[in-house]
Amino acid sequence: MAMNTPRPLSGFPELLPAQRMVEQQIIDGLRRTFELHGFAPIETRAVEPIQRLTGGGEIDKEIYAVRRLADLGDSGNDDAEGGLGLHFDLTVPFARYVLENAGRLDFPFRRYQIQKVWRGERPQGGRFREFTQADIDIIAKDVLAFHHDIEVARVMGEVLAALPAQVPALRLQVSNRKLLQGFLTGIGAPDVAGAMRVIDKLDKVPTEVIGDLLRTDTGLCAEQVKVCLEFAGIRTTDTSFVERVRALGVQDPALEEGLGELAAVLEACADLAPGRVSVEADLRIARGLDYYTGTVFETRMLGYEALGSICSGGRYDSLASDGRTTYPGVGISLGLSRLLIPLFADGTLRASRNVPSAVLVALADEESRDATNLVAQALRARGIPTEVSAAAEKYGKQIRFAQRRGIPYVWFPRTAPESEHEVKNIDSGEQVPADPDTWLPPAQDLTVAIDAAPSTAE
Amino acid sequence: MAMNTPRPLSGFPELLPAQRMVEQQIIDGLRRTFELHGFAPIETRAVEPIQRLTGGGEIDKEIYAVRRLADLGDSGNDDAEGGLGLHFDLTVPFARYVLENAGRLDFPFRRYQIQKVWRGERPQGGRFREFTQADIDIIAKDVLAFHHDIEVARVMGEVLAALPAQVPALRLQVSNRKLLQGFLTGIGAPDVAGAMRVIDKLDKVPTEVIGDLLRTDTGLCAEQVKVCLEFAGIRTTDTSFVERVRALGVQDPALEEGLGELAAVLEACADLAPGRVSVEADLRIARGLDYYTGTVFETRMLGYEALGSICSGGRYDSLASDGRTTYPGVGISLGLSRLLIPLFADGTLRASRNVPSAVLVALADEESRDATNLVAQALRARGIPTEVSAAAEKYGKQIRFAQRRGIPYVWFPRTAPESEHEVKNIDSGEQVPADPDTWLPPAQDLTVAIDAAPSTAE
């Protein structure tokens, strides 16, 4: 196919092979942790009826509609295709999947889902039009016990703690809707929901402006504003937030319940990975307009705070409902692209080589290709990724070819039955006799390592 | 979110968790084989400019166009969004990716790519609107040696041979464009391309009709038609096709070259997996309108021939070109959804359980949850997927819960420091003392097995 040289599409990031190998390793790590905790994998189709995506309400500009090209000109043809759009998260499709398959699932149902999602928004720092999310949710019929809130926090905490050491430290910030809601009720706020929405903007808007908004838009008096801002400023890495809230002297049953739940989450996550993942109670966190009803999560990457939260979620009293049965749920969504792409872009995360191959088998001449292939097959049979030189060029050139790709070993097959095979370590230059049926590279060379060295020798 | 009970969308298949676990295992197997051969993973964005998808030519009805919902009413707004469509294969995006990143890739470049693709066609047996493909390609600058044709055949052959034993036997059918093209040239066919297109329909259209078409539409005489049909009827599992072609007495240099290449592919794949994957020369295979120039592949699944080819590909002299450099390539695409979904539908492929968990840790009472979680953590720390009972119901009920999910073991934590933990094998009913720091289930119970038993105990 003849083409002009194409240019990247803004908001649709693509990775180079070395970066994709790092992403794959990280995804494999997530899957391992999720499955160790009994979370089952699902994938949902990329499209949903637009009606479902918009919740039957107002049309959302961020949705990508999908139509057969032949039907694009026809207006009013939406029904023929069902009026489809690309999903913008994994929660709406999961809720639909649960309703559709409720009779074939066992509850509480734990699932993980790692997929692309699409949003038609303006691309900007950390925001993409196509990106990968990794979601876990636990969903039950009618009632979901609180201990599952602790469970998802713990599982996602373990996932974050197991990220490569090059990923900057992460701060999992937890709060509970009942806390802020109960507190606002307890101080007699006239518009609790409005005040929650204002307080949720605390990390984007100066505190004085928030104070003004609370007064003018939500009808709080000066004393109420003061105590609200004191409450929202509470941030602790242990359960001492409980005493600090109590010191404000506000009484409310929901507030008490929220304090107990949040303290339980903090305690369960205390031993995660000190220095790598810190967990803290942060009473500002309210998750804006989302329909959370209890525990809420956000996550910041230290040094990359401008990205916003890279891992968010919480508890819904009703993740899905078909009118007869209600499905409460709790879940967290890791923004994998939002986390990784800035780290690829600034070189924080990179692979030790550009190909999976640990060994390049050198080719003496084209006539030896079959025998050379047998050496490669012997190595592969023992799990060593191996490629054979494309052409029987001078050995120096073949070695430089391996170097350019970051392949750590070059294998020289024996040239006569009585001679020996030899293998050269590109890094050290050392070359030793070796048997293709027994030789193994050190474990750190067997698979692609993260950031052991620059990804090319150039 | 309150919703009506949703119905599946025709042509957009979704898997149950147990099926997805099987698909994941199979994809992991593909990745392992591809990477052992040095193929690097890439993913491309889901969308391409429509102009690129249509090759600048006529608009293809099978393409799904993608537009921001807010822009759907506007005609002539294509440029604002670049006029995007969902990719319908992985070849067009790969060609574009190579051109876009040519300066950052080392050639010959081996890549694998496992992704969803979308086609707006009528859903019917084995045809979907959203489906997963697994592609491998090797691409070079200017010249790609023939031995890479053998390499991709061999790698995909190994992949097919490593599929679960429940997958029916597969027949990899290979031919070479040069053969049919050279043969038609050698007999003096006036319209070689037209005759190739007609012969390609041999598996859908009766032979007599093909004969008539060759006469009426491509200008062959009766004697030429006869020898053509004899040629196209040649199918051998070894290199004896060479003698049978030569016996037809047609001379042509391209024919000779094709015979040599095809014989080399057959020889290299002879030892793959007798009984599981057979490889044969099938001289009818021409791959219709595709731009192949040498080796061509198709694959049939025995007993499922109506699905058509589940794994196809071949050699392009120009997979991509930017006007200055031409990139020849050779590749094969495995239609993973087309292969797996019929086997899920008829129960040929199923998982031994519905969740990853190998162990359910029973809960004596809610007060023991923390201690019970520690047992689960000890098991997970040694790679055993484990979940804890959601509620402290009677043990009989907890055991039935495990049974329903197909979890093979239930763990009963000790109730006092001086008592012992016990583990029950659900299948045998045997219950024995066990230590969470040393106990291991048999390997076949550790991960989900394929079709060891029906997926539920009901």
Interface residues (C-beta under 8 A of the other chain):
Chain A: M1 A2 M3 N4 T5 P6 R7 P8 L9 F12 P13 E14 L15 L16 P17 A18 R20 M21 Q24 R31 F34 E35 L36 H37 G38 F39 A40 P41 I42 E43 T44 R45 A46 V47 P49 I50 R52 G55 I59 D60 K61 E62 I63 Y64 A65 V66 R67 R68 L69 A70 L72 G73 S75 G82 L84 G85 L86 V92 A95 R96 Y97 L99 E100 N101 R104 L105 D106 P108 R110 R111 K116 W118 G120 E130 A140 A145 H147 H148 Y291 S318 L319 A320 S321 D322 G323 N354 V355 P356 S357 R369 R380 G383 I384 P385 T386 E387 A390 A391 F401 R404 R405
Chain B: M1 A2 M3 N4 T5 P6 R7 P8 L9 F12 P13 E14 L15 L16 P17 A18 R20 M21 Q24 R31 E35 L36 H37 G38 F39 A40 P41 I42 E43 T44 R45 A46 V47 P49 I50 R52 G55 I59 D60 K61 E62 I63 Y64 A65 V66 R67 R68 L69 A70 L72 G73 S75 G82 L84 G85 L86 V92 A95 R96 Y97 L99 E100 N101 R104 L105 D106 P108 R110 R111 K116 W118 G120 E130 A140 A145 H147 H148 Y291 S318 L319 A320 S321 D322 G323 N354 V355 P356 S357 R369 R380 G383 I384 P385 T386 E387 A390 A391 F401 R404 R405
